[in-house]
Amino acid sequence: MFFHYHPYEPFLFKEATKLIVGTLPPPRFTMGMLKEGDVDFCYGSKDGQLWPILDRIFELDLKFETTPEAIEQRKRFLIERKIGICDIVQSAERSKIDASDLGMANIELRNLIGYLNEYKKVDTLLFTGGNSKNGPEYFFRRHLKEYGIDLKVVNAQVPRIHQFTLPSNQPLERKVRTVSLTAPSGAANRAVGSLADYKELKAKNPNFNTLDYRVLQYRPFF
């Protein structure tokens, strides 16, 4: 079994109001065997789409290369926009060395509720995937059960939005919103292609693609 642990500590700071929540980067990041074009930072895979999406939305002119400058660009952006990153999986084991969420076993989760209690300005969790098995929303729901917390539906359409209340001894309740975005991975492109609103946009513009769709979906939440 391959021990797949998260190579990056959560990127958190006291001003953060939003957290990006995924699972694990591809195993090569754990193994220190990055490809040309990878960035040695969260969501840095050359095959991933999160940073290309944000690059388009905010016109960041990001570098997509394995350099300290590329890392610093991303950190500056996150701090300026008050966005942290705290993937929910700390480690897992795999019988096959790949990036499939379904291939994970003996999974150890990070204590997201603990982090939320520490970073008190966070009011939104941005899941890079939904409630399919071993996706970030799926794991977060499992995590909430340990605390007896339920997710309440705010919007059942993609991207699904939920809300929950953090347990607290303070007089004012602290509510946190979750947004389950379409995963920024090539593996999710088939699911995107089956969505009715994607098909409608594609019919209007044959050049419209799955990256364009994610840019439209992600823009309101970042």
Backbone hydrogen bonds in HBPLUS format (Angstrom, degrees):
<---DONOR---> <-ACCEPTOR-->    atom                        ^
c    i                          cat <-CA-CA->   ^        H-A-AA   ^      H-
h    n   atom  resd res      DA  || num        DHA   H-A  angle D-A-AA Bond
n    s   type  num  typ     dist DA aas  dist angle  dist       angle   num
A0002-PHE N   A0094-ARG O   2.69 MM  92  5.00 167.2  1.71 155.7 155.3     1
A0094-ARG N   A0002-PHE O   2.85 MM  92  5.00 145.8  1.96 137.1 148.1     2
A0004-HIS N   A0092-ALA O   2.74 MM  88  5.19 152.4  1.81 158.8 165.5     3
A0092-ALA N   A0004-HIS O   2.83 MM  88  5.19 141.5  1.98 135.7 148.4     4
A0006-HIS N   A0090-GLN O   2.88 MM  84  5.41 159.2  1.93 156.8 151.4     5
A0011-PHE N   A0085-ILE O   2.77 MM  74  4.95 140.4  1.92 146.0 156.3     6
A0085-ILE N   A0011-PHE O   2.91 MM  74  4.95 156.5  1.96 133.8 141.7     7
A0016-ALA N   A0013-PHE O   3.05 MM   3  5.72 164.3  2.08 124.3 129.2     8
A0017-THR N   A0082-LYS O   2.87 MM  65  5.67 164.9  1.90 144.2 143.8     9
A0123-ASP N   A0017-THR O   2.82 MM 106  5.65 162.2  1.85 143.3 140.4    10
A0018-LYS N   A0082-LYS O   3.32 MM  64  6.66 153.4  2.40 155.4 160.4    11
A0084-GLY N   A0018-LYS O   2.76 MM  66  6.08 173.8  1.76 157.7 157.3    12
A0019-LEU N   A0124-THR O   2.96 MM 105  6.44 147.9  2.06 151.8 162.1    13
A0126-LEU N   A0019-LEU O   2.71 MM 107  5.95 173.2  1.71 163.9 165.1    14
A0020-ILE N   A0084-GLY O   2.85 MM  64  6.25 159.9  1.89 142.2 145.1    15
A0086-CYS N   A0020-ILE O   2.93 MM  66  6.18 165.7  1.95 163.9 167.3    16
A0021-VAL N   A0126-LEU O   2.85 MM 105  5.80 167.6  1.87 141.0 140.9    17
A0128-THR N   A0021-VAL O   2.98 MM 107  6.14 158.1  2.02 147.9 149.4    18
A0088-ILE N   A0022-GLY O   2.96 MM  66  6.15 156.6  2.02 151.3 146.2    19
A0029-PHE N   A0026-PRO O   2.95 MM   3  5.89 159.2  2.00 131.4 136.1    20
A0030-THR N   A0027-PRO O   2.96 MM   3  5.20 123.4  2.29 104.6 118.9    21
A0031-MET N   A0027-PRO O   2.99 MM   4  6.30 151.7  2.08 151.5 160.5    22
A0032-GLY N   A0028-ARG O   2.95 MM   4  5.88 111.2  2.43 129.9 144.1    23
A0033-MET N   A0028-ARG O   2.86 MM   5  4.97 159.8  1.90 150.6 153.7    24
A0038-ASP N   A0035-LYS O   3.02 MM   3  5.50 165.4  2.04 132.6 134.2    25
A0039-VAL N   A0044-GLY O   2.84 MM   5  4.36 158.1  1.89 124.3 131.6    26
A0041-PHE N   A0039-VAL O   2.70 MM   2  5.54 136.5  1.88 111.1  96.4    27
A0044-GLY N   A0041-PHE O   2.97 MM   3  5.19 126.0  2.27 149.7 141.1    28
A0048-GLY N   A0045-SER O   3.00 MM   3  5.19 155.4  2.06 107.0 114.7    29
A0049-GLN N   A0184-PRO O   2.91 MM 135  4.87 155.3  1.97 152.9 148.8    30
A0053-ILE N   A0049-GLN O   2.87 MM   4  5.94 153.7  1.94 150.9 157.9    31
A0054-LEU N   A0050-LEU O   2.97 MM   4  6.31 165.1  2.00 155.4 158.8    32
A0055-ASP N   A0051-TRP O   2.77 MM   4  5.81 150.6  1.86 147.1 156.3    33
A0056-ARG N   A0052-PRO O   3.04 MM   4  6.20 149.3  2.14 139.1 145.8    34
A0057-ILE N   A0053-ILE O   2.97 MM   4  6.29 163.9  2.00 152.8 157.2    35
A0058-PHE N   A0054-LEU O   2.96 MM   4  5.97 171.7  1.97 151.0 153.2    36
A0059-GLU N   A0055-ASP O   2.86 MM   4  5.23 115.8  2.28 130.5 141.8    37
A0060-LEU N   A0055-ASP O   3.30 MM   5  4.92 144.4  2.44 120.2 130.3    38
A0071-ILE N   A0067-THR O   3.40 MM   4  6.80 154.5  2.47 146.3 152.7    39
A0072-GLU N   A0068-PRO O   2.96 MM   4  6.23 165.4  1.98 155.0 158.5    40
A0073-GLN N   A0069-GLU O   2.94 MM   4  6.15 152.6  2.01 149.6 156.6    41
A0074-ARG N   A0070-ALA O   3.40 MM   4  6.62 159.5  2.45 141.6 145.3    42
A0075-LYS N   A0071-ILE O   3.02 MM   4  6.36 159.6  2.06 153.4 159.7    43
A0076-ARG N   A0072-GLU O   2.91 MM   4  6.02 165.1  1.93 152.2 155.9    44
A0077-PHE N   A0073-GLN O   3.09 MM   4  6.30 160.9  2.12 146.3 151.6    45
A0078-LEU N   A0074-ARG O   3.02 MM   4  6.25 168.2  2.04 152.9 155.6    46
A0079-ILE N   A0075-LYS O   3.00 MM   4  6.20 165.4  2.02 154.1 157.8    47
A0080-GLU N   A0076-ARG O   2.92 MM   4  6.07 165.8  1.94 153.5 157.8    48
A0081-ARG N   A0077-PHE O   2.95 MM   4  6.13 153.7  2.02 153.5 160.5    49
A0082-LYS N   A0078-LEU O   2.89 MM   4  5.79 106.0  2.45 135.8 152.8    50
A0083-ILE N   A0078-LEU O   2.86 MM   5  4.87 167.0  1.87 144.6 147.4    51
A0082-LYS N   A0079-ILE O   3.19 MM   3  4.91 154.5  2.26  97.1 104.8    52
A0110-ARG N   A0088-ILE O   2.66 MM  22  5.14 167.7  1.67 148.4 151.5    53
A0090-GLN N   A0108-GLU O   2.80 MM  18  5.52 157.9  1.85 150.5 157.2    54
A0091-SER N   A0108-GLU O   3.33 MM  17  5.26 158.6  2.38 137.3 139.3    55
A0108-GLU N   A0091-SER O   2.89 MM  17  5.26 170.7  1.90 149.3 151.3    56
A0093-GLU N   A0105-ALA O   2.76 MM  12  5.09 164.8  1.78 151.4 154.3    57
A0105-ALA N   A0093-GLU O   2.87 MM  12  5.09 138.5  2.04 145.2 155.8    58
A0098-ASP N   A0096-LYS O   2.98 MM   2  5.93 115.1  2.41 114.8  98.1    59
A0103-GLY N   A0100-SER O   3.18 MM   3  5.28 142.6  2.32  98.6 109.0    60
A0104-MET N   A0101-ASP O   3.24 MM   3  5.74 168.2  2.26 116.3 118.5    61
A0112-LEU N   A0110-ARG O   3.08 MM   2  5.78 124.5  2.40 107.6  92.1    62
A0115-TYR N   A0111-ASN O   3.10 MM   4  6.54 153.5  2.18 148.1 155.5    63
A0116-LEU N   A0112-LEU O   2.84 MM   4  6.13 156.6  1.89 152.0 158.7    64
A0117-ASN N   A0113-ILE O   2.96 MM   4  6.21 148.7  2.06 146.2 154.2    65
A0118-GLU N   A0114-GLY O   3.11 MM   4  6.38 134.2  2.33 136.7 149.0    66
A0118-GLU N   A0115-TYR O   3.03 MM   3  4.98 127.4  2.32  93.1 107.6    67
A0119-TYR N   A0115-TYR O   2.78 MM   4  6.02 158.3  1.82 157.2 163.0    68
A0122-VAL N   A0119-TYR O   3.41 MM   3  6.23 167.8  2.43 119.9 123.4    69
A0177-ARG N   A0123-ASP O   2.88 MM  54  6.11 171.1  1.89 145.5 142.8    70
A0125-LEU N   A0177-ARG O   2.78 MM  52  6.25 152.9  1.86 153.5 162.9    71
A0179-VAL N   A0125-LEU O   2.86 MM  54  6.26 154.0  1.93 166.1 174.5    72
A0127-PHE N   A0179-VAL O   2.80 MM  52  5.93 146.7  1.91 152.7 163.4    73
A0181-LEU N   A0127-PHE O   2.99 MM  54  5.84 145.5  2.11 152.1 155.4    74
A0137-GLU N   A0130-GLY O   3.24 MM   7  5.12 130.6  2.50 131.7 133.6    75
A0135-GLY N   A0132-SER O   2.89 MM   3  5.47 143.3  2.03 150.6 146.1    76
A0139-PHE N   A0135-GLY O   3.01 MM   4  6.32 161.1  2.05 159.1 163.3    77
A0140-PHE N   A0136-PRO O   2.93 MM   4  6.06 154.1  2.00 143.5 151.4    78
A0141-ARG N   A0137-GLU O   2.90 MM   4  6.11 156.8  1.95 152.3 157.4    79
A0142-ARG N   A0138-TYR O   3.23 MM   4  6.53 155.0  2.29 142.1 148.6    80
A0143-HIS N   A0139-PHE O   2.85 MM   4  6.15 152.6  1.92 148.1 156.3    81
A0144-LEU N   A0140-PHE O   2.84 MM   4  6.12 154.9  1.90 151.9 158.1    82
A0145-LYS N   A0141-ARG O   3.21 MM   4  6.50 143.3  2.36 143.5 151.9    83
A0146-GLU N   A0143-HIS O   3.14 MM   3  5.63 140.6  2.30 108.9 118.5    84
A0147-TYR N   A0144-LEU O   2.87 MM   3  5.31 146.5  1.99 110.5 120.8    85
A0149-ILE N   A0144-LEU O   3.11 MM   5  5.15 176.7  2.12 136.8 136.1    86
A0148-GLY N   A0145-LYS O   3.15 MM   3  4.80 156.4  2.20  95.5 102.8    87
A0152-LYS N   A0163-GLN O   2.85 MM  11  5.20 167.6  1.86 150.5 154.8    88
A0163-GLN N   A0152-LYS O   2.86 MM  11  5.20 137.5  2.04 137.2 150.8    89
A0154-VAL N   A0161-ILE O   2.79 MM   7  5.29 163.2  1.82 149.9 146.1    90
A0155-ASN N   A0161-ILE O   3.05 MM   6  4.91 160.6  2.09 136.4 135.5    91
A0161-ILE N   A0155-ASN O   2.92 MM   6  4.91 161.2  1.95 139.5 145.7    92
A0180-SER N   A0160-ARG O   2.89 MM  20  5.31 169.8  1.90 160.2 163.7    93
A0162-HIS N   A0178-THR O   2.94 MM  16  5.11 156.5  2.00 140.0 147.7    94
A0178-THR N   A0162-HIS O   2.86 MM  16  5.11 162.7  1.89 134.7 137.1    95
A0164-PHE N   A0176-VAL O   2.97 MM  12  5.53 153.5  2.05 151.1 159.6    96
A0176-VAL N   A0164-PHE O   2.88 MM  12  5.53 164.6  1.91 163.6 168.9    97
A0166-LEU N   A0174-ARG O   2.98 MM   8  5.71 167.5  2.00 172.0 169.3    98
A0188-ALA N   A0185-SER O   3.12 MM   3  5.61 150.8  2.21 109.6 117.3    99
A0189-ASN N   A0186-GLY O   3.07 MM   3  5.36 164.9  2.10 112.1 116.7   100
A0192-VAL N   A0188-ALA O   3.04 MM   4  6.39 156.5  2.10 152.6 159.8   101
A0193-GLY N   A0189-ASN O   2.90 MM   4  6.13 159.4  1.94 149.4 154.6   102
A0194-SER N   A0191-ALA O   3.19 MM   3  5.29 142.8  2.33  98.5 108.9   103
A0195-LEU N   A0192-VAL O   3.05 MM   3  5.45 161.9  2.08 114.6 120.4   104
A0199-LYS N   A0195-LEU O   3.03 MM   4  6.32 165.2  2.05 155.2 159.0   105
A0200-GLU N   A0196-ALA O   2.97 MM   4  6.22 152.1  2.05 146.2 154.0   106
A0201-LEU N   A0197-ASP O   3.06 MM   4  6.24 159.5  2.10 143.2 147.7   107
A0202-LYS N   A0198-TYR O   2.81 MM   4  6.02 156.0  1.87 154.6 162.3   108
A0203-ALA N   A0199-LYS O   2.91 MM   4  6.05 148.4  2.01 142.9 150.8   109
A0204-LYS N   A0200-GLU O   3.23 MM   4  6.51 144.0  2.37 139.4 148.1   110
A0205-ASN N   A0201-LEU O   3.01 MM   4  6.24 144.2  2.14 141.5 151.6   111
A0208-PHE N   A0205-ASN O   2.88 MM   3  5.45 165.3  1.90 124.1 129.1   112
A0213-TYR N   A0209-ASN O   3.05 MM   4  6.41 153.0  2.13 147.9 156.0   113
A0214-ARG N   A0210-THR O   3.11 MM   4  6.34 156.3  2.17 140.0 145.3   114
A0215-VAL N   A0211-LEU O   2.96 MM   4  6.25 158.1  2.01 153.5 159.7   115
A0216-LEU N   A0212-ASP O   3.10 MM   4  6.43 159.5  2.14 150.8 155.0   116
A0217-GLN N   A0213-TYR O   2.96 MM   4  6.25 154.4  2.03 146.8 154.7   117
A0218-TYR N   A0214-ARG O   2.74 MM   4  5.81 167.8  1.75 161.2 163.2   118
A0219-ARG N   A0215-VAL O   3.10 MM   4  5.90 154.3  2.17 144.8 150.6   119
A0221-PHE N   A0218-TYR O   2.97 MM   3  5.68 147.9  2.08 125.0 134.2   120
